[in-house]
Amino acid sequence: MTTDLYGLPITADTPATIQGINDFIHGFIAYETKAPNIIAAADADPDCAIANAYAAMLWMFLEAPAAPAKAAPYLARARAAAPGTKREAQVIETIGHWVDGNIPAMLTGCDVITTDHPRDVVMLKLAQYHLFNTGDAAGMLRMALKALPEAADIPYVHGMIAFGYEQCHLLEDAEAAARQAMALRHDEPWAHHALAHVMLTQGRVAEGAVFLESVADTWQPLNSFMRSHNWWHLALFYLSQGRHDDVRRAYDAHIWGLAKDYSQDQVGAVSLLARMEFAGVDVGDRWGDVADHIAMRGADTVNAFLTLQYLYALGRTQKPQAQSLFDAIQNRAADTAQYDHTAWAEVALPAARGIIAHTQGDWPTAIAQLGRALPRMAECGGSHAQRDLFEQIHLDALVQDGRASAAQQVLEMRRTYDPDGVPLNLMLGDVYESSGLPDQATKARARADKTRASLGTH
């Protein structure tokens, strides 16, 4: 029987279909631009069940309300065709659960498949994606570790394990797994990504910037998400170092403009622009183009983590669509039939209220509503680094409202993992000054000056 590139039997007859399947598998886990080749392969071979199932899956990663309708014809063909092997039948059923909106059943399917077939990295990656979106870090790690030892030769497996470890705060294990991935394949982008998380969390800012710069050229041919997201991580290091020009260059060349209509590219831009402003970087007129593209999404509540960032961009630019999106969030939170109802009702909705309040300068409401949501933001998805945006919005509201004592507490806690950060220490300087602690203000500003002097960014 024919097998895919990782040795799993597949029911496919033509070389073109087999190539399309392999392009999807490798493109999907390696973030390469060949993954969409599965669409043409499925269209050319409507009787190949697994090819059409993978095509349906690809469409679901559109992360937009239209995705299920785009996926439906391919799923219908996959279901109508001869299912092939037992694993292929399970894959079709599992992807069908996603298209149908039954995420718990989809995750169960992934678990069953990866238990019997540890080298099915597509189902592993799919499971990690959804576990990530629901804040189940332990589940992400458990799922990835199931691939060992059978898939130990696949570098991307170690990258997925690394990210699972990192999201569980097991940073030494995460770094070891990421470096194992890179030993097998130096250009493994998800391993780069996991290491960026580790170094950011441990305050290894200068080292992180140098490391990411050393591998950045390998991201150039990747899909827009992976290229822009790894550059986003590099930009965070630049922000900490006070390298305003480098941040703006990274944003313009590598973060915004690659795929302006794609969800992940949009929230990457939103998140970075907001952080740049909080750090005192002049962003010019960059908000307008991002908000214009987000406004075209309409009332998109496919994913709470994404939706909240869309809302910030629309509110920040005073788009009328901000109100309609907020109304959609309220409606989504009221839908008790959804599996993630609690996350929307108890976390996303108060966060949305806080975000809208912040964009309107209503600092007390922003503080109160975001304060309710922040302890549980993981339930809405996103990584530790990504969710920090909401922490920074809350912190900015504290500062703007003159709550210096509360802001001091937050900033000093943040300094445990960003001890020499320029914007953080400058903000601390102002907070200590307003708190009547001039000696502490001087020390904080001296830390910022020392970092800038070491980089020549004064």
LINWO-V487391 format. One record per residue. N is the residue number from 1. OMEGA is omega in degrees with one decimal (999 if undefined). NEAR is the number of other C-alpha atoms within 12 Angstrom. D_FIRST is the distance of its C-alpha to the first C-alpha in whole Angstrom. Layout:
n=N omega=OMEGA near=NEAR d_first=D_FIRST
n=N omega=OMEGA near=NEAR d_first=D_FIRST
This chain:
n=1 omega=177.2 near=12 d_first=0
n=2 omega=177.0 near=21 d_first=4
n=3 omega=175.5 near=22 d_first=6
n=4 omega=-172.4 near=29 d_first=10
n=5 omega=176.4 near=23 d_first=13
n=6 omega=170.9 near=27 d_first=14
n=7 omega=177.9 near=19 d_first=10
n=8 omega=179.7 near=30 d_first=10
n=9 omega=176.0 near=22 d_first=6
n=10 omega=179.0 near=32 d_first=7
n=11 omega=-178.8 near=31 d_first=8
n=12 omega=-171.1 near=35 d_first=9
n=13 omega=-172.1 near=24 d_first=10
n=14 omega=177.2 near=19 d_first=13
n=15 omega=-179.2 near=18 d_first=13
n=16 omega=178.7 near=22 d_first=16
n=17 omega=178.8 near=35 d_first=14
n=18 omega=178.5 near=31 d_first=12
n=19 omega=178.4 near=30 d_first=15
n=20 omega=178.1 near=36 d_first=17
n=21 omega=-179.8 near=45 d_first=15
n=22 omega=176.2 near=36 d_first=15
n=23 omega=179.6 near=33 d_first=19
n=24 omega=-176.9 near=38 d_first=20
n=25 omega=-176.7 near=40 d_first=18
n=26 omega=179.3 near=32 d_first=20
n=27 omega=-178.7 near=31 d_first=23
n=28 omega=-175.4 near=36 d_first=23
n=29 omega=-179.4 near=36 d_first=24
n=30 omega=179.3 near=38 d_first=26
n=31 omega=178.6 near=33 d_first=28
n=32 omega=-172.3 near=29 d_first=27
n=33 omega=-179.7 near=24 d_first=28
n=34 omega=-178.9 near=26 d_first=24
n=35 omega=-179.9 near=32 d_first=23
n=36 omega=176.1 near=33 d_first=25
n=37 omega=179.8 near=30 d_first=23
n=38 omega=-179.5 near=38 d_first=20
n=39 omega=179.0 near=34 d_first=23
n=40 omega=179.5 near=25 d_first=23
n=41 omega=179.2 near=35 d_first=19
n=42 omega=178.1 near=39 d_first=20
n=43 omega=-179.1 near=27 d_first=23
n=44 omega=-177.5 near=24 d_first=21
n=45 omega=-175.3 near=30 d_first=18
n=46 omega=-179.7 near=29 d_first=20
n=47 omega=176.9 near=28 d_first=17
n=48 omega=-172.9 near=41 d_first=14
n=49 omega=-174.5 near=41 d_first=15
n=50 omega=177.9 near=54 d_first=14
n=51 omega=-179.1 near=53 d_first=16
n=52 omega=175.0 near=48 d_first=19
n=53 omega=178.3 near=48 d_first=19
n=54 omega=177.5 near=50 d_first=19
n=55 omega=176.7 near=48 d_first=22
n=56 omega=179.5 near=42 d_first=24
n=57 omega=179.4 near=46 d_first=24
n=58 omega=-180.0 near=36 d_first=25
n=59 omega=-179.4 near=30 d_first=28
n=60 omega=177.9 near=32 d_first=29
n=61 omega=171.4 near=31 d_first=30
n=62 omega=179.7 near=29 d_first=33
n=63 omega=-179.5 near=35 d_first=35
n=64 omega=-179.3 near=28 d_first=37
n=65 omega=-178.2 near=23 d_first=38
n=66 omega=-172.5 near=20 d_first=36
n=67 omega=-179.1 near=26 d_first=33
n=68 omega=178.4 near=29 d_first=32
n=69 omega=176.5 near=21 d_first=33
n=70 omega=-177.3 near=23 d_first=31
n=71 omega=-169.8 near=34 d_first=28
n=72 omega=-178.7 near=28 d_first=29
n=73 omega=180.0 near=25 d_first=27
n=74 omega=176.9 near=41 d_first=24
n=75 omega=178.9 near=43 d_first=24
n=76 omega=178.4 near=30 d_first=25
n=77 omega=179.5 near=29 d_first=22
n=78 omega=-179.3 near=38 d_first=19
n=79 omega=-177.5 near=31 d_first=21
n=80 omega=-177.0 near=21 d_first=21
n=81 omega=172.9 near=25 d_first=18
n=82 omega=-170.3 near=23 d_first=15
n=83 omega=-179.6 near=27 d_first=14
n=84 omega=-177.6 near=26 d_first=11
n=85 omega=177.1 near=21 d_first=10
n=86 omega=179.2 near=21 d_first=14
n=87 omega=179.7 near=29 d_first=14
n=88 omega=177.5 near=37 d_first=13
n=89 omega=178.1 near=29 d_first=16
n=90 omega=177.8 near=33 d_first=18
n=91 omega=179.6 near=44 d_first=18
n=92 omega=179.4 near=40 d_first=19
n=93 omega=-177.3 near=36 d_first=22
n=94 omega=177.3 near=39 d_first=23
n=95 omega=176.9 near=48 d_first=23
n=96 omega=177.3 near=37 d_first=25
n=97 omega=178.7 near=28 d_first=28
n=98 omega=179.7 near=37 d_first=28
n=99 omega=-178.9 near=36 d_first=29
n=100 omega=177.2 near=24 d_first=31
n=101 omega=-179.1 near=24 d_first=33
n=102 omega=-175.0 near=21 d_first=32
n=103 omega=177.2 near=26 d_first=32
n=104 omega=178.7 near=22 d_first=32
n=105 omega=177.3 near=23 d_first=29
n=106 omega=179.9 near=32 d_first=27
n=107 omega=175.5 near=37 d_first=28
n=108 omega=178.0 near=28 d_first=27
n=109 omega=177.6 near=31 d_first=24
n=110 omega=-179.3 near=43 d_first=23
n=111 omega=180.0 near=35 d_first=25
n=112 omega=-176.4 near=25 d_first=23
n=113 omega=-176.2 near=34 d_first=19
n=114 omega=173.5 near=35 d_first=20
n=115 omega=-178.9 near=24 d_first=22
n=116 omega=-174.9 near=20 d_first=18
n=117 omega=-175.8 near=30 d_first=16
n=118 omega=179.7 near=32 d_first=19
n=119 omega=176.5 near=36 d_first=17
n=120 omega=-174.7 near=42 d_first=17
n=121 omega=176.9 near=48 d_first=20
n=122 omega=179.3 near=45 d_first=20
n=123 omega=174.5 near=43 d_first=21
n=124 omega=-179.2 near=47 d_first=23
n=125 omega=178.5 near=40 d_first=25
n=126 omega=179.5 near=38 d_first=25
n=127 omega=179.0 near=41 d_first=27
n=128 omega=179.4 near=41 d_first=29
n=129 omega=-177.1 near=37 d_first=30
n=130 omega=174.7 near=36 d_first=31
n=131 omega=174.7 near=35 d_first=33
n=132 omega=-177.9 near=34 d_first=35
n=133 omega=178.7 near=32 d_first=36
n=134 omega=176.0 near=34 d_first=38
n=135 omega=-179.0 near=30 d_first=39
n=136 omega=-177.2 near=29 d_first=37
n=137 omega=179.3 near=34 d_first=37
n=138 omega=176.7 near=23 d_first=36
n=139 omega=177.0 near=31 d_first=33
n=140 omega=-178.6 near=38 d_first=32
n=141 omega=179.4 near=37 d_first=32
n=142 omega=-179.0 near=27 d_first=31
n=143 omega=-176.9 near=42 d_first=28
n=144 omega=-177.9 near=44 d_first=27
n=145 omega=177.2 near=32 d_first=28
n=146 omega=-177.7 near=34 d_first=25
n=147 omega=-179.2 near=35 d_first=23
n=148 omega=4.2 near=27 d_first=25
n=149 omega=-170.4 near=15 d_first=24
n=150 omega=-176.0 near=21 d_first=20
n=151 omega=-176.8 near=27 d_first=20
n=152 omega=-179.6 near=26 d_first=24
n=153 omega=-176.1 near=22 d_first=22
n=154 omega=-175.4 near=32 d_first=22
n=155 omega=-175.9 near=35 d_first=26
n=156 omega=175.2 near=46 d_first=25
n=157 omega=179.2 near=48 d_first=25
n=158 omega=174.9 near=46 d_first=28
n=159 omega=177.5 near=48 d_first=30
n=160 omega=176.0 near=52 d_first=29
n=161 omega=-179.9 near=48 d_first=30
n=162 omega=-178.2 near=46 d_first=33
n=163 omega=175.2 near=49 d_first=34
n=164 omega=176.3 near=47 d_first=34
n=165 omega=-175.9 near=35 d_first=36
n=166 omega=-179.9 near=39 d_first=39
n=167 omega=174.6 near=40 d_first=39
n=168 omega=-179.7 near=28 d_first=40
n=169 omega=176.9 near=23 d_first=43
n=170 omega=-164.9 near=24 d_first=41
n=171 omega=178.5 near=26 d_first=42
n=172 omega=176.5 near=23 d_first=42
n=173 omega=179.4 near=25 d_first=38
n=174 omega=-179.9 near=35 d_first=37
n=175 omega=179.5 near=35 d_first=39
n=176 omega=179.9 near=25 d_first=37
n=177 omega=179.2 near=39 d_first=33
n=178 omega=-179.6 near=40 d_first=34
n=179 omega=172.8 near=34 d_first=35
n=180 omega=176.3 near=31 d_first=32
n=181 omega=-178.6 near=35 d_first=30
n=182 omega=175.5 near=29 d_first=32
n=183 omega=177.4 near=21 d_first=32
n=184 omega=179.6 near=20 d_first=28
n=185 omega=-172.1 near=24 d_first=29
n=186 omega=-175.4 near=23 d_first=32
n=187 omega=-179.7 near=31 d_first=32
n=188 omega=-169.3 near=39 d_first=30
n=189 omega=-179.5 near=45 d_first=32
n=190 omega=173.1 near=48 d_first=32
n=191 omega=174.1 near=44 d_first=33
n=192 omega=-178.4 near=49 d_first=36
n=193 omega=179.3 near=47 d_first=36
n=194 omega=178.1 near=47 d_first=37
n=195 omega=176.8 near=47 d_first=39
n=196 omega=177.7 near=45 d_first=41
n=197 omega=-178.6 near=44 d_first=41
n=198 omega=-176.2 near=40 d_first=42
n=199 omega=177.0 near=33 d_first=45
n=200 omega=-177.4 near=39 d_first=46
n=201 omega=-178.6 near=33 d_first=47
n=202 omega=178.7 near=27 d_first=48
n=203 omega=179.8 near=25 d_first=51
n=204 omega=-169.3 near=27 d_first=49
n=205 omega=-178.6 near=34 d_first=50
n=206 omega=178.2 near=32 d_first=51
n=207 omega=179.6 near=21 d_first=48
n=208 omega=179.1 near=34 d_first=46
n=209 omega=179.9 near=35 d_first=47
n=210 omega=-179.8 near=19 d_first=47
n=211 omega=-177.2 near=26 d_first=43
n=212 omega=176.3 near=38 d_first=42
n=213 omega=-176.8 near=25 d_first=44
n=214 omega=-179.0 near=17 d_first=42
n=215 omega=-173.6 near=28 d_first=39
n=216 omega=-179.2 near=33 d_first=40
n=217 omega=-179.6 near=18 d_first=39
n=218 omega=179.8 near=25 d_first=35
n=219 omega=-172.8 near=32 d_first=35
n=220 omega=-177.2 near=25 d_first=36
n=221 omega=-175.2 near=22 d_first=33
n=222 omega=178.0 near=31 d_first=32
n=223 omega=-170.5 near=30 d_first=32
n=224 omega=-179.7 near=31 d_first=35
n=225 omega=-173.1 near=39 d_first=35
n=226 omega=178.3 near=36 d_first=34
n=227 omega=-176.3 near=41 d_first=36
n=228 omega=-175.8 near=40 d_first=39
n=229 omega=176.9 near=43 d_first=39
n=230 omega=173.8 near=44 d_first=39
n=231 omega=175.8 near=47 d_first=42
n=232 omega=177.7 near=47 d_first=43
n=233 omega=177.2 near=45 d_first=43
n=234 omega=178.6 near=43 d_first=45
n=235 omega=176.8 near=44 d_first=47
n=236 omega=175.4 near=49 d_first=48
n=237 omega=177.5 near=42 d_first=49
n=238 omega=179.6 near=41 d_first=51
n=239 omega=-179.9 near=43 d_first=53
n=240 omega=-178.1 near=44 d_first=54
n=241 omega=-179.0 near=42 d_first=55
n=242 omega=-176.6 near=38 d_first=57
n=243 omega=-172.5 near=35 d_first=56
n=244 omega=-178.5 near=32 d_first=56
n=245 omega=179.3 near=20 d_first=56
n=246 omega=177.4 near=28 d_first=53
n=247 omega=-179.6 near=37 d_first=51
n=248 omega=178.6 near=33 d_first=52
n=249 omega=178.8 near=20 d_first=51
n=250 omega=-179.9 near=34 d_first=47
n=251 omega=-174.4 near=40 d_first=48
n=252 omega=-173.4 near=26 d_first=48
n=253 omega=-168.7 near=20 d_first=46
n=254 omega=-173.6 near=36 d_first=43
n=255 omega=178.1 near=42 d_first=43
n=256 omega=176.3 near=39 d_first=45
n=257 omega=-179.3 near=25 d_first=44
n=258 omega=177.2 near=28 d_first=40
n=259 omega=-169.4 near=24 d_first=39
n=260 omega=-179.7 near=28 d_first=42
n=261 omega=-176.0 near=26 d_first=41
n=262 omega=-175.2 near=29 d_first=38
n=263 omega=-174.2 near=38 d_first=39
n=264 omega=176.3 near=38 d_first=38
n=265 omega=-179.1 near=37 d_first=40
n=266 omega=-177.7 near=44 d_first=43
n=267 omega=174.0 near=43 d_first=43
n=268 omega=178.4 near=46 d_first=43
n=269 omega=179.4 near=51 d_first=46
n=270 omega=-176.3 near=44 d_first=48
n=271 omega=-178.7 near=43 d_first=48
n=272 omega=179.0 near=44 d_first=49
n=273 omega=179.7 near=43 d_first=51
n=274 omega=-179.8 near=39 d_first=53
n=275 omega=178.0 near=39 d_first=53
n=276 omega=-179.7 near=37 d_first=54
n=277 omega=178.9 near=27 d_first=57
n=278 omega=-179.7 near=30 d_first=58
n=279 omega=177.5 near=32 d_first=58
n=280 omega=178.3 near=23 d_first=60
n=281 omega=176.2 near=25 d_first=58
n=282 omega=-178.2 near=19 d_first=60
n=283 omega=177.7 near=25 d_first=57
n=284 omega=-177.6 near=14 d_first=59
n=285 omega=-173.9 near=14 d_first=57
n=286 omega=-179.1 near=27 d_first=54
n=287 omega=-170.9 near=33 d_first=54
n=288 omega=-176.8 near=22 d_first=54
n=289 omega=179.3 near=24 d_first=51
n=290 omega=-178.4 near=41 d_first=49
n=291 omega=178.1 near=35 d_first=51
n=292 omega=-180.0 near=27 d_first=51
n=293 omega=177.5 near=28 d_first=47
n=294 omega=179.5 near=40 d_first=47
n=295 omega=-179.8 near=33 d_first=49
n=296 omega=178.7 near=24 d_first=47
n=297 omega=-176.2 near=31 d_first=44
n=298 omega=-176.8 near=29 d_first=47
n=299 omega=-174.6 near=31 d_first=47
n=300 omega=177.0 near=34 d_first=43
n=301 omega=179.4 near=36 d_first=43
n=302 omega=-174.5 near=33 d_first=39
n=303 omega=-173.6 near=36 d_first=39
n=304 omega=-178.5 near=45 d_first=43
n=305 omega=178.3 near=43 d_first=43
n=306 omega=-176.0 near=40 d_first=42
n=307 omega=-179.2 near=44 d_first=45
n=308 omega=177.6 near=50 d_first=47
n=309 omega=172.3 near=47 d_first=47
n=310 omega=-177.7 near=50 d_first=47
n=311 omega=179.3 near=49 d_first=50
n=312 omega=-179.1 near=44 d_first=52
n=313 omega=-178.7 near=41 d_first=51
n=314 omega=177.7 near=40 d_first=53
n=315 omega=-178.9 near=36 d_first=56
n=316 omega=-179.0 near=32 d_first=56
n=317 omega=177.4 near=28 d_first=57
n=318 omega=175.8 near=23 d_first=59
n=319 omega=177.8 near=29 d_first=56
n=320 omega=-179.8 near=20 d_first=57
n=321 omega=178.9 near=29 d_first=53
n=322 omega=-178.6 near=38 d_first=54
n=323 omega=-179.4 near=27 d_first=56
n=324 omega=177.1 near=23 d_first=53
n=325 omega=176.9 near=37 d_first=50
n=326 omega=177.1 near=38 d_first=52
n=327 omega=178.6 near=24 d_first=53
n=328 omega=176.5 near=27 d_first=49
n=329 omega=177.8 near=39 d_first=49
n=330 omega=179.7 near=29 d_first=52
n=331 omega=179.0 near=22 d_first=50
n=332 omega=179.5 near=30 d_first=46
n=333 omega=-179.2 near=29 d_first=48
n=334 omega=-177.2 near=20 d_first=50
n=335 omega=-175.8 near=18 d_first=47
n=336 omega=-179.9 near=16 d_first=46
n=337 omega=-176.2 near=15 d_first=43
n=338 omega=-178.6 near=20 d_first=41
n=339 omega=-177.4 near=18 d_first=39
n=340 omega=-177.9 near=31 d_first=41
n=341 omega=-176.4 near=25 d_first=44
n=342 omega=-179.8 near=25 d_first=46
n=343 omega=179.7 near=34 d_first=45
n=344 omega=-173.7 near=40 d_first=46
n=345 omega=-171.5 near=31 d_first=49
n=346 omega=-178.7 near=30 d_first=50
n=347 omega=-174.9 near=35 d_first=49
n=348 omega=-177.2 near=46 d_first=48
n=349 omega=175.0 near=39 d_first=51
n=350 omega=176.1 near=36 d_first=54
n=351 omega=178.9 near=47 d_first=52
n=352 omega=176.9 near=51 d_first=52
n=353 omega=179.2 near=39 d_first=56
n=354 omega=179.7 near=39 d_first=57
n=355 omega=178.4 near=47 d_first=55
n=356 omega=179.7 near=43 d_first=57
n=357 omega=179.6 near=31 d_first=60
n=358 omega=-177.9 near=37 d_first=59
n=359 omega=177.9 near=30 d_first=59
n=360 omega=179.1 near=23 d_first=62
n=361 omega=177.2 near=24 d_first=64
n=362 omega=-171.6 near=22 d_first=65
n=363 omega=-179.9 near=29 d_first=64
n=364 omega=178.8 near=27 d_first=65
n=365 omega=177.7 near=26 d_first=63
n=366 omega=-179.4 near=36 d_first=60
n=367 omega=-176.3 near=38 d_first=61
n=368 omega=-174.8 near=25 d_first=61
n=369 omega=176.5 near=31 d_first=58
n=370 omega=177.1 near=38 d_first=56
n=371 omega=176.1 near=31 d_first=57
n=372 omega=-171.7 near=25 d_first=56
n=373 omega=-168.6 near=33 d_first=52
n=374 omega=-177.9 near=34 d_first=52
n=375 omega=-176.3 near=22 d_first=51
n=376 omega=-175.4 near=30 d_first=48
n=377 omega=179.4 near=39 d_first=47
n=378 omega=-179.7 near=31 d_first=43
n=379 omega=178.3 near=33 d_first=43
n=380 omega=179.4 near=43 d_first=42
n=381 omega=-177.7 near=35 d_first=40
n=382 omega=178.8 near=36 d_first=40
n=383 omega=175.4 near=36 d_first=40
n=384 omega=-177.6 near=32 d_first=44
n=385 omega=-178.8 near=34 d_first=44
n=386 omega=-178.4 near=36 d_first=44
n=387 omega=178.1 near=34 d_first=46
n=388 omega=175.4 near=28 d_first=49
n=389 omega=-176.9 near=37 d_first=50
n=390 omega=173.7 near=45 d_first=51
n=391 omega=-178.0 near=37 d_first=53
n=392 omega=175.6 near=36 d_first=54
n=393 omega=178.3 near=41 d_first=55
n=394 omega=178.6 near=42 d_first=57
n=395 omega=179.7 near=43 d_first=59
n=396 omega=178.1 near=40 d_first=60
n=397 omega=176.6 near=36 d_first=62
n=398 omega=-179.4 near=33 d_first=63
n=399 omega=-177.8 near=33 d_first=65
n=400 omega=-178.3 near=26 d_first=66
n=401 omega=177.8 near=23 d_first=68
n=402 omega=-179.5 near=22 d_first=70
n=403 omega=-171.4 near=24 d_first=68
n=404 omega=-178.2 near=28 d_first=68
n=405 omega=178.7 near=23 d_first=68
n=406 omega=178.9 near=25 d_first=65
n=407 omega=179.4 near=33 d_first=64
n=408 omega=179.3 near=33 d_first=65
n=409 omega=-179.5 near=19 d_first=63
n=410 omega=-176.0 near=25 d_first=60
n=411 omega=179.5 near=34 d_first=60
n=412 omega=174.0 near=27 d_first=61
n=413 omega=178.5 near=18 d_first=58
n=414 omega=-178.5 near=28 d_first=56
n=415 omega=177.5 near=28 d_first=58
n=416 omega=178.2 near=19 d_first=56
n=417 omega=174.2 near=22 d_first=53
n=418 omega=-168.7 near=30 d_first=54
n=419 omega=-175.6 near=33 d_first=58
n=420 omega=-176.5 near=36 d_first=58
n=421 omega=-176.8 near=39 d_first=57
n=422 omega=-178.3 near=40 d_first=60
n=423 omega=-179.9 near=39 d_first=59
n=424 omega=-177.7 near=42 d_first=59
n=425 omega=174.9 near=38 d_first=62
n=426 omega=177.3 near=36 d_first=64
n=427 omega=176.3 near=37 d_first=64
n=428 omega=177.7 near=43 d_first=65
n=429 omega=179.4 near=32 d_first=68
n=430 omega=-178.6 near=31 d_first=69
n=431 omega=178.7 near=37 d_first=68
n=432 omega=178.6 near=31 d_first=70
n=433 omega=-179.1 near=23 d_first=73
n=434 omega=178.6 near=21 d_first=73
n=435 omega=-179.4 near=21 d_first=73
n=436 omega=179.3 near=15 d_first=76
n=437 omega=-173.2 near=19 d_first=75
n=438 omega=179.7 near=17 d_first=75
n=439 omega=178.0 near=18 d_first=75
n=440 omega=176.9 near=24 d_first=71
n=441 omega=179.5 near=25 d_first=71
n=442 omega=179.7 near=22 d_first=72
n=443 omega=-179.5 near=23 d_first=69
n=444 omega=-179.6 near=33 d_first=66
n=445 omega=177.3 near=29 d_first=67
n=446 omega=177.0 near=23 d_first=68
n=447 omega=178.0 near=30 d_first=64
n=448 omega=179.8 near=34 d_first=63
n=449 omega=-179.0 near=26 d_first=65
n=450 omega=178.2 near=23 d_first=64
n=451 omega=-178.5 near=31 d_first=61
n=452 omega=179.9 near=27 d_first=62
n=453 omega=-178.7 near=17 d_first=64
n=454 omega=-178.4 near=17 d_first=61
n=455 omega=-177.5 near=20 d_first=59
n=456 omega=-176.9 near=13 d_first=62
n=457 omega=177.0 near=20 d_first=61
n=458 omega=999 near=16 d_first=65
